[in-house]
Amino acid sequence: MDRISILWVDDEIDLLKPHIIFLKEKGYDVSTVNNGHDALDMIRSKRFDIVFLDEQMPGLSGIETLLKIKVDFPGLPVIMITKSEEEAIMEDAIGSNIADYLIKPVKPNQILLCLKKNLENKKLVTEKTTFQYQQEFRNIGMEISNRLNHEEWIEVYKKITHWELKLGQSGDEEMSQVLKMQKDEANQVFCKYVERNYTEWINGKNPSRPVLSHNLIKEKIFPLLNDNKPLFVVLIDNLRYDQWKVLQPIIEEYFRVDREEIFYSILPTVTQYARNALFSGLLPTEIEKKYPKFWVNEEEEGTKNNYENELLGELLKRYGKDIRYSYYKVLNQTYGKKLVELMPNMMVNKLNFIVYNFVDMLSHARTEMEIIRELADDEKAYRSLTVSWFLHSPLLDILRYLAGKQVNVVITTDHGSIRVTNPVKILGDRNVNTNLRYKTGKALKFERNEAFEVRNPADIFLPRGNVSSSYVFCRNDDFFAYPNNYNHYVNYYKNTFQHGGLSMEEMLVPFVTINPK
């Protein structure tokens, strides 16, 4: 491995010989000059890993030298060394993108620490992260093998997501693969857990059930209405927990996170079922029976979630919530910008729901658009794309506006998504729905051990197209594929992000309460 090369620039460089000798003994290659002009010449003629730069030098000052370095070599880290602690000088230096600064007289160990922090930081972080996950690997494995309840599964998923993000930052691909195997194992066990308990949860027979889509407003949002402040609920469609975690640092520039919780999406984990259940406070067959004009079945033409506003209004009436409320759905960037202008009008309402569909569009675009397929090639890239979208979206402008008001804000979703990799063959007639993660119809043919089947949809409050209709759900990262034109179908959809089935990523989704700073 090449020795790290340092350029030290100081008009009193002869007085720093002990420091130079110390660094050379530690294995660093150190070059020295006593003025800014020579420093620039040296940097242009030789590669350096880092520069120590005296702030107070005759002729070309340290700040002036720094500015010239950054023009030609913006990525070269510069450590400013100064006798002065004046605020203006520090602001000038920091504003010019210094990597760090030290106050004279500097000690050899300070310099060594500074070098490690700026040059070996990523390596040290990677080693530390890998070591910590190796220690945690066994603990997570033991937890997965226990008979966990719904709250413990949430904690396991949070831990796995934490390490997924940490290892993603560290760049340790080998350990990331180990984590992926552990996550797959966890998902397989989680699916079996849900299959054992889901019917009881949905039927209300298990008193220790988790918060589900149709309970969310009653159990989590109604209590927040007791505060005198207006409540804004921002529902970002298809937002996974890991996507929330990468958006969190941006949001925390303006808000404090009051509570971060996870609830369980109902099956199928798609807008038609999960979001309609959320806004109505009812399960799909209950909506179909009580509000038939607001429910569109699978085989019927038309958008399946056009009546969220009406369902929310009926829910508020049923529970005697005589309050002013609003509902807005953002389907494109243009309407998002318009909504920013409408924000002042919402301040008179007790409750404001904003459904933001762009993450869902991004997920589907990942399937349809070649450029998006390349940009979001894996989980890490998908999260990165989510951050890039958010930073340039009207949604961030909406949140910035709310950060300046006396309000309560909730960020949540209706379901998540999962990157599918493993095809599962299925046969059905032409009336079978097109979703890759769940199928409903009559005479569905598939290997019984490869999917979760609900033969009687009424058991979990799902509508049936005809007397013999059933529902089947993919587990983990599987997706349904038809035998006809099988290879083309598989190649087209493999490694895309889908939802509708049974996995931690789809079912365990965030509910976060935030308050302006």
RALINDA-V759410 format. One record per backbone hydrogen bond with DSSP energy under -1.0 kcal/mol. CO is the residue of the C=O (numbers start at 1). NH is the residue of the N-H. If there is no record, write none. Layout:
co->CO nh->NH
co->CO nh->NH
This chain:
co->4 nh->29
co->5 nh->49
co->5 nh->50
co->6 nh->31
co->7 nh->52
co->8 nh->33
co->9 nh->54
co->10 nh->13
co->12 nh->15
co->13 nh->16
co->14 nh->17
co->16 nh->20
co->17 nh->21
co->18 nh->22
co->19 nh->23
co->20 nh->24
co->21 nh->25
co->22 nh->26
co->23 nh->28
co->24 nh->27
co->29 nh->6
co->31 nh->8
co->33 nh->10
co->35 nh->39
co->36 nh->40
co->37 nh->41
co->38 nh->42
co->39 nh->43
co->40 nh->44
co->41 nh->45
co->42 nh->46
co->50 nh->7
co->51 nh->79
co->52 nh->9
co->53 nh->81
co->55 nh->62
co->61 nh->65
co->62 nh->66
co->63 nh->67
co->64 nh->68
co->65 nh->69
co->66 nh->70
co->67 nh->71
co->68 nh->72
co->69 nh->73
co->73 nh->76
co->77 nh->51
co->78 nh->99
co->78 nh->100
co->79 nh->53
co->80 nh->102
co->81 nh->55
co->82 nh->104
co->86 nh->90
co->87 nh->91
co->88 nh->92
co->89 nh->93
co->90 nh->94
co->91 nh->95
co->94 nh->97
co->100 nh->80
co->102 nh->82
co->107 nh->111
co->108 nh->112
co->109 nh->113
co->110 nh->114
co->111 nh->115
co->112 nh->116
co->113 nh->117
co->114 nh->118
co->115 nh->119
co->116 nh->120
co->120 nh->124
co->121 nh->125
co->122 nh->126
co->123 nh->127
co->124 nh->128
co->125 nh->129
co->126 nh->130
co->127 nh->131
co->128 nh->132
co->129 nh->133
co->130 nh->134
co->131 nh->135
co->132 nh->136
co->133 nh->137
co->136 nh->140
co->137 nh->141
co->138 nh->142
co->139 nh->143
co->140 nh->144
co->141 nh->145
co->143 nh->146
co->146 nh->148
co->149 nh->153
co->150 nh->154
co->151 nh->155
co->152 nh->156
co->153 nh->157
co->154 nh->158
co->155 nh->159
co->156 nh->160
co->157 nh->161
co->158 nh->162
co->159 nh->163
co->160 nh->164
co->161 nh->165
co->162 nh->166
co->163 nh->167
co->164 nh->168
co->165 nh->169
co->166 nh->170
co->167 nh->171
co->171 nh->173
co->172 nh->176
co->173 nh->177
co->174 nh->178
co->175 nh->179
co->176 nh->180
co->177 nh->181
co->178 nh->182
co->179 nh->183
co->180 nh->184
co->181 nh->185
co->182 nh->186
co->183 nh->187
co->184 nh->188
co->185 nh->189
co->186 nh->190
co->187 nh->191
co->188 nh->192
co->189 nh->193
co->190 nh->194
co->191 nh->195
co->192 nh->196
co->193 nh->197
co->194 nh->198
co->197 nh->201
co->198 nh->202
co->199 nh->203
co->200 nh->205
co->201 nh->204
co->206 nh->209
co->211 nh->264
co->212 nh->215
co->212 nh->216
co->215 nh->219
co->216 nh->220
co->216 nh->221
co->217 nh->222
co->222 nh->225
co->223 nh->226
co->230 nh->408
co->231 nh->352
co->232 nh->410
co->233 nh->354
co->234 nh->412
co->235 nh->356
co->236 nh->239
co->240 nh->244
co->241 nh->245
co->242 nh->246
co->243 nh->247
co->244 nh->248
co->247 nh->251
co->248 nh->252
co->250 nh->253
co->251 nh->254
co->251 nh->255
co->254 nh->517
co->256 nh->515
co->259 nh->513
co->261 nh->511
co->263 nh->509
co->268 nh->270
co->270 nh->274
co->271 nh->276
co->273 nh->277
co->274 nh->278
co->275 nh->279
co->276 nh->280
co->277 nh->281
co->283 nh->287
co->284 nh->288
co->285 nh->289
co->286 nh->290
co->287 nh->291
co->291 nh->294
co->297 nh->300
co->307 nh->311
co->308 nh->312
co->309 nh->313
co->310 nh->314
co->311 nh->315
co->312 nh->316
co->313 nh->317
co->314 nh->318
co->315 nh->319
co->316 nh->321
co->317 nh->320
co->320 nh->322
co->321 nh->323
co->324 nh->350
co->324 nh->351
co->326 nh->353
co->328 nh->355
co->330 nh->357
co->332 nh->336
co->333 nh->337
co->334 nh->338
co->335 nh->339
co->336 nh->340
co->337 nh->341
co->338 nh->342
co->342 nh->345
co->343 nh->346
co->346 nh->349
co->350 nh->231
co->351 nh->326
co->352 nh->233
co->353 nh->328
co->354 nh->235
co->355 nh->330
co->356 nh->237
co->357 nh->361
co->358 nh->362
co->359 nh->363
co->360 nh->364
co->361 nh->365
co->362 nh->366
co->364 nh->367
co->364 nh->368
co->365 nh->369
co->369 nh->373
co->370 nh->374
co->371 nh->375
co->372 nh->376
co->378 nh->382
co->379 nh->383
co->380 nh->384
co->381 nh->385
co->382 nh->386
co->383 nh->387
co->384 nh->388
co->385 nh->389
co->386 nh->390
co->387 nh->391
co->390 nh->393
co->394 nh->398
co->395 nh->399
co->396 nh->400
co->397 nh->401
co->398 nh->402
co->399 nh->403
co->401 nh->404
co->402 nh->405
co->405 nh->407
co->408 nh->232
co->409 nh->514
co->410 nh->234
co->411 nh->512
co->412 nh->236
co->418 nh->498
co->420 nh->495
co->422 nh->479
co->424 nh->481
co->427 nh->445
co->429 nh->432
co->436 nh->480
co->437 nh->474
co->439 nh->472
co->441 nh->470
co->445 nh->427
co->447 nh->450
co->452 nh->473
co->454 nh->471
co->456 nh->459
co->457 nh->460
co->457 nh->462
co->458 nh->461
co->461 nh->285
co->466 nh->469
co->470 nh->441
co->471 nh->454
co->472 nh->439
co->473 nh->452
co->474 nh->502
co->475 nh->478
co->477 nh->421
co->477 nh->422
co->479 nh->424
co->481 nh->426
co->483 nh->486
co->485 nh->489
co->486 nh->490
co->487 nh->491
co->488 nh->492
co->489 nh->493
co->490 nh->494
co->493 nh->496
co->496 nh->420
co->498 nh->418
co->502 nh->476
co->503 nh->507
co->504 nh->508
co->506 nh->416
co->507 nh->265
co->507 nh->509
co->509 nh->263
co->511 nh->261
co->512 nh->411
co->513 nh->258
co->513 nh->259
co->514 nh->409
co->515 nh->256
